Amino acid sequence: MSLPEILSGNLTAPGRLDKALAEASGLSRERIKGLIAAGAVTIGKTLAKSPSAKVQGEENWRIALPPAEPLDTPAQDIPLDIVFEDADLLVVNKPAGMVVHPAAGNRDGTLVNALLHHCRGQLSGINGVERPGIVHRIDKDTSGLLVVAKSDAAHEGLAAQFADHSITRRYLAVCGGQPNPPSGTVSGRIGRSDKDRKKMAVLPDKSARGKLAVTHYETIQRLNHAALIECRLETGRTHQVRVHCASIGHALLGDPIYGSTPKALKPLLDTLDFRRQALHAARLGFRHPISGETVDFRAELPADIRELIDETAR
């Protein structure tokens, strides 16, 4: 049996114990709470009892950190396009067709299965479990950039940036028709559709359901019966770009749920066998949660969307 790793030091900030310990140790507050409940935290010579206890900010602390438990998901040797990686996180360019996280119907072949193999021996544990920290997702049939945490501290830091909408996220998409005006903003509350619970929808302004979503779009290239647009997200709601584009009458080409392909383009999509939403997470920028450095990553359009653009530009 592996022995616990001992972390220790001096608190540097007064206030709540869990917050002060999180800042001093690099662990998340949720992880600290669990460790206190497990009797693994000592302040001075006293066993910590409550996460909300007040500290002066100069106390000695000691944490007996147990080894991370293995995730009950198999590691699989699946090729990954790694854009960036260091000890705390990695950025991956996910291909269309890959599910991010195992779920019913997709127990293997997912990004998490691939990351468990790629990061073996490198994961310090997220909330005590040896796993990659998935802080955001993109749909199975959307390609593009995802950032994944490898440590508890990186996971918490990235999650905070997603929560306060400070992450830069830009998508490239091919929509049906040509938006007029060519650039603008779509906003509204997104939630489950009343007509189809499997779909999301823009809800009435007075609705108490759903969450506010804001998408800024700009036409990059006018095509025949279509357009290449860039979408900048202020928020990150489920299916946000797909729902917002459909709500203004310009659903994404190939979208099996929200799409309405112009008749003139249906033969082309059949010829190309284009069966997924034409959506790519092309740019991702954030503040590195450990170094504090501002980083920015880009991923070129994949071959299938590039071919779709070339053919609709003829």
N, C-alpha and C positions, 0 to 999 in steps of 0.2 A: 504494500500500500504506500502511495506517495505521501510524503510529509507535507504539511502546510507550508506555504511560503510566508515568511515573516516580513511584514512591512512596518516601518516605524519612522518617527520623526517628531517635529514640534509643530503644533498648530500655528498658523500665521495670521488668522483673522478671527475676531470674536463673532458671536452669534449662535445660530443653531448648530448643534453638534454634527448632524448629517451634512449640512452645507460646508462647514469648516473642514470636515474630514475629506469630503469630495474634492475640495480645492487642494488639500495637502497631499492626497494620495493618488489622484488621477482616476479614481473609481467613480462610478455614477452614484448619485444620491440613492437611487433604488437599490443598488448593490450594497451600499453602506447600511441601509435600513435592514436588509436581509442578514448581513453579517452581525449587526447588533443583536437582532433577534436570535441568532444562532450562538450568541455568547462568544464571538470571535474578536471583539473590540475592547481594548483596555485604554482608559484615560488615566495617566499617572499610574497608580497602583489599584485603581478601581475598575471593575467590570462595567462597561457602559450598558445602561438599561433602556434609555429612551433616545430616539433620533432627534427629538425636539428639545433636549436638554441644552441649557445655555452654557457656553464656554467663554473664557476670557481671551483666548487666542494665543496663549503661550504654553499651553499644557503639552506634555509628552503624550504621544499616542502609539499604540501598537495594534496591528491587525494580523491575525493568523488566517491567511488567505488560503482556503483549500484548493486543490487542483481543480481546474475546470472540468465539469462533467462532459462526456462525449455526447454529441447530438445524435439522436436516434434516426439518422438519415445516412444512407451510404455515400461514401466519397466515390466519385466516378471520374475517370480520366477522359474528360471531354475538352477538346481544344478551346482556348479562350483568346480573344483579342485584347490583351492588356495594354491600355494606353499609358498608365502610370501606376507605379507601386512603390511604397516604402514600408517601414516597419508598422505604420499605424493604419494605413488605408490603401485601397487600390481603386482605380477607375477602369472600367471595362466597357468595351464597345459590344453590346449584346446583339446577336443576329436576330432577325425576324424568325419566329417559330419557336423560340426558346422561352419557356415559362420561367419566371424569376424564382418562385418559392414552391416547394412541394405542397400539393394539396390533393384532394380527392380527384382521381383521374389522371394526375400527373405526379406520381410518387418518385419518379427518377427522370434523368435527362434534363434536369432543371439547372439554372444558374447556381443555386446553392449546392447541388451535388457536385458540380464542376469546381466550385470554389473550395469546398472541403478537401478535394484532392490537391488543387493547386496550392492552397495555404497550409497544408499539413505541417504541423510543428511550429507554425507561425502565429496561431490564434491564441491570444491571452485569455479569451473568454469574455462573452457579453452576458452580464448578469449571472456569472457563474457557469455558463454553458459554453463549451468550445464550438463556436459557430461564427460565421461571417455576419456582420451587423448590417442588415438590410434596412436602410433608412428611407428609401423611396423605391418605387417600382415603375416599370413601364409595361404596357400590355404585351402579351405573348407575341402578337404579330406587328408590334412596333419595334423598330431597330434603334440602336443608338446608345448613348452614354449613361452609365450608372456609377455612382460612387458607393463603395462598400467599406465599412469599418472593420478593422482587424483587432481592435482593442476596445475596452469599456470606455475609456476616456474619449477616444475618437468617435465612438458611437454617440455618446451624449453630446459632444460638441457639434457634430453634424446634424443631429436631430434638432438641436436648438436653432440652428440656422434655417432648417426647413420650416420650423414652426414660426419663426419671425419673418419668413418670406425674403430673406436676404440672399438666397441662392440665385445665381443667374442660370436660367434655363431657356434655351431657344430651340425650337423645333422647325424643321423644314417639312412642308406638306404639299401635296398636289391635290387641289380641290377641283370640283366640277364647276364650270362657268368661271367668270371673271368678276371678283368682288368689286362693287361700286358703292362707296368710294374705294380706291385701290388700297388704302390703308385706313385703319381705325381701331376701335376698341369694342370688345364684346364683354358685357358684364351681366351678372345675374346669379341667382341662387341655383346651384346644381344639387339635385337629389334624385331619388328613385322615381321613375315615371309612374303616374297613376294608371296608365294604360297597359304598361308592360313592366313588371317588377324586375325583370332582368336587364332593363335599360335604364340609363340615366337621362335626365331631361333638365332643361332650364325651367324652373318653377316660377309661378306668378310672384311679382314683387312683394305682395303682402303675405306670401307663404311663410309659415313659421318653421317649415322643414328645410332641409338642405343647408348648404354652406355657400357663402359668397365666393364667386370665382371671377377672375378678371384675366382676359387674354387680349394682348395687343397684336395686331396682324399687319403685315406689309407685303404687297405684291412685289415679288422679285423678278418674275418673268411671265409675260402673257403667252399662253399657249392656245392651241385650237380647241375651243370648248372647255378649256381648263386654265389653271394658273398655278405657278409655283409660288407659294407664300412662305414667309417666315412668321412664326408665332412666338411671342415673348410672354412667358407666364409670370403673373404676379403671385398667383396661388397655384396649388397643385392638387386639383380634385380628380376623382376617378373619371377617366375618359374626357377630360376637360377640353382639349383641342378638338376632338371629334364631335362632341356635343355642341360646342360653340359654333364651329363651322357649319354644322347641319342646321343650327338654329337661324342662321342668316341666309340659308338657301344655297350654301356652297359646301355640301358634304364632301368628305375626302374620297377620292377615287379608290375603288376596291373595298371600301368599308362594308363588311357584311352585316353590320347592325344598324348604323346610322346613314349608310350611303344611299344615294339615288343617282346612279351613273347616267350622264347624258346619253341619249340614244345613239348619237353619232360616235360615241367612244366605246360602246359595248363590244362591237366586233374587234376593236383593237385590244381591249383587255382580255378577250377570249384568246386571241392570237398569241398574246404575250403570256397567257396563263397567269395573269396577275390577280391573285386571290387574297390579298391582304390590304389593310388600310395603308395608303401611301403617306406614311408618317415616320419621321426619323428624328431622334433626339440628337441634334447636331452640335450643341454647345452646352457646356456645364462649367460654371465658375463658382468658387466659394473660398472662404478663408480656411486655410488648413487648421484643423482643430487643435493641433499640438504646436506647430511652429508659428502659427499666426500669419504665415505668408499667404498673400492672395494668389490663387492659382486659377488657371483658365484652360479648359481642354476643348478640342474640337474633333469631330469625326466626319469624314467625307461621306457623301451620299452613297449607299450601297448600289451595286450594279443593277438590281431590278428597278429601283426608282429612277436611276439615271437613264436606263433604257426607256422607261415610260415617258420621261421628260423629252428625250430625243425624238421619240416617235410622235408625241403629241405636238411637237414644235414644227413638224414637217408641213 
